[in-house]
Structures are given as C-alpha cells and as structure tokens.
Amino acid sequence: MVFEQVATGGCQSYLVGCNETCVAAVIDPEISQIDRYLGLAARDGLRIRYLIDTHTHADHFSGTRELARQLGIPVVMHRESPAPFVDMRVDDGDMLLVGHLRARVIHTPGHTRDSMCLMVEDRLFTGDTLLIGATGRTDLPTGDPEALFDSLFRNILRLDPTLRVQPAHDYQGLGSSTIARELAENPRLQKRDRAAFVEMMRSLNLTMPTHMTEALRSNMSGGKTVAQLLAEAAAKVPFMALADLKARVEAEEGDLIVLDVREREAYETGHIPRARLLPRGQLELRVNHDLPDPTRRILTYCELGCISTLAAATLRELGFQRAVALDGGMQAWREAGYPVKSGAKP
Ligand SMILES: [Fe+2]
C-alpha cells in the first residue's frame, strides 16, 4: 500500500494507493494542499480515483469538491452528509475498491452525524472520531456525545488492537497511534461508563474553531472560500511592485491610469498622487464612461491589495488586457513613506 500523510497545521489528510494497479484515494483533502496531492500521486505513479471526506469538517476547508472538478472523479461521503455535491453516498459496511485495496466504511456518528471511519488493510482512518490522545468534540453542529460513546466503545475500540489509527487531526506531530495505545493512554477513553463519558464531553468547554462559519458554508455547499476566490483572481492578473509604481508616478508616465478602488472617504483621506477614484462597487457601472479605451494600461489598488486584485481580474474579463494590480496596497505605500495626496482631486 502506498501511504502518504499530508499535514496542514494540525489537519491530517492522506493519499492511499495500490502499488499494483496504480490507483489511489485521497482522504480528507485540504483545499490549500491540492497541488501537493496531485504532485504526490504523480511522483508515486498513481491515479486518484476517489475523494473521501470522513465527515463535514467545521475547522478546515475541504478540497474534495475542487479536486473532483479537476479530475472528474467522485466525492464520497456518508449518506448522512448534507453536502449536495456528494457523488457517492456510502453506508456502514460498504467497501470502496481502490485497486486491490479494500476501504471499508464504518459509520461512527458522534463528532458529527455523518462521521465515518475507513479501514484499509492495517490502518484505520478515524476522521475526528478518535484522535491521538483525544476524541473529536461533540459540541459542533450534529455532534452527539451519546452517539460518540457508542461509536467508540461499541464499535471501533473493539476492532483489532494493532490497527494503526490515522486521525484527521494531530496537533503534536505524532503521526499515528494504535487502538491498543489509545485504549491504554488516551485520557478521554478512561471514562468507560456512558454517563461519565457524556458528562465529560459536555463539560469540555472548547473554543469555537476559527473560520467555522466559512468552513461549514463552503464544505456543505461546495461554494468557494474567500481565499480561493482571491487566489483565482490573483492567478489571472499580473502585479506591479510598489517602488515601480512610485517611479512611474514621479516620472508622470502618461500612459498609465492609476485607479483607486476604495471608497470615496478613504480616497479623500489620502491617495496615491494622480490616482483616480473608481470604487470597486461601481466598477462595472462606470467602466464604459470612465475607461473608454481598453488598450490603456490600468493599475488598480486598494487598502491591502485584495479588492484591487478582484478589480483587476474583472477589468481583464471586461477586455482591459493591460490591467494590473498593485503588489501591496495603500497601507504598504504609506508605510514605505511614499507621497500621499489628500482631497477629492487626483
Ligand atoms: Fe471535524
């Protein structure tokens, strides 16, 4: 079995493959690691066939949807998953054939209603049901400590004690554990009485994961994250360095149109000399009037460099083939001590 573990902070994802048939599956891919999975699969001579999420993640951005789009292969989740883009819904006991490997689905509700573990040969991919030295939390949407108790003590902890535990989270860089070791050492598994376990889970009082709202939104709908939207825009436009723009502004280069895409108030407080104001929200409405010549070189900037990237990408889509965005924003311009002009005039 080919086995690759990819960590994104504490999030763990896995590429597992069959050496003989060159077929692979990715388990719990994270959106920022998409190129890494593709690179690993290519390096190992594997073709990815399945994209599997062990559950609806509330704390990281799933890469299944985007990988499925790129590769034309199915997203697999438990049938309880709320995500409408899941291509293959599976049930307890189902098996996926990854070449000669058998990935067996074990439904383990508790952390979420749609949580499942996957057993592949001597490894158990536990998602957030069982972590190394911990368990998944049960206080997020569809979490249920009673169900988690059953999933652990009446199900996966009764499996072969030598099974390697591969969780979806590991903040200490331990890599993997075994069922036997978790039974012996995992502090949360020492409460083997149902009521005591449930009481412990209910009193954990954990802080909410960062980006939870956005993670649930994008993971459940298949929609993009803001970072994804920005990365896609940034891939479509070239950028100009701050110092380069300063030199062009000082040289009074007539060919370049500098567009400030912030709001009027920010513009009047201080803008780059010679910059015109065209707020991002009005770009499409005013573009024909304000920018009649699509062959001109146009540079967009905003406060931090994000909105200006979207604006430049929009301009390029509209046919302004020389639109560029500033690499940085007004904040970086001020910090560099470059000239700033205030008032309503360019
Ligand atoms: Fe989770």
Residues whose N, C-alpha, C, O or C-beta is under 5 A from the ligand:
A	BS01	LIG	T56 H57 A58 D128
